[in-house]
Amino acid sequence: MEINSTAGGGLAAHIRAHLPELRDTEARVAQVVLDKGAQLVHLSVSDVAALAGTAPSSVVRACQRLGFRGYQELKIAAARQAPAQEPSRDQDPAARALADTVRAAREALDGLAATVPPE
């Protein structure tokens, strides 16, 4: 699913637009996604399920009802919506290496998402 084409607001706007058609458990999952925003990329499907007070299978179903193939595709969309990282100006080599690795991982995710064929 291509969220970048969603007018104004991207992923959050897409989720809010679909809230009325979600079941109670799915709406709780959607609310966790909205609350966590870009932090979602650090959470597993089990983490989201625990935060929403539901089962991991309900998280996957909620993602599918929102138009994604599953939780991983939703996480990719969340990562793409996250603000871009500025190049590291830190003089510490370890901090600079970590920042460069995170930036490269984000670029790899963007590239991977671009190769996923639409449904």
Secondary structure, 3 states (H helix, E strand, C coil): CCCCCCCCCHHHHHHHHHHHHCCHHHHHHHHHHHHHHHHHHHCCHHHHHHHHCCCHHHHHHHHHHCCCCCHHHHHHHHHHHCCCCCCCCCCCHHHHHHHHHHHHHHHHHHHHHHHCCCC
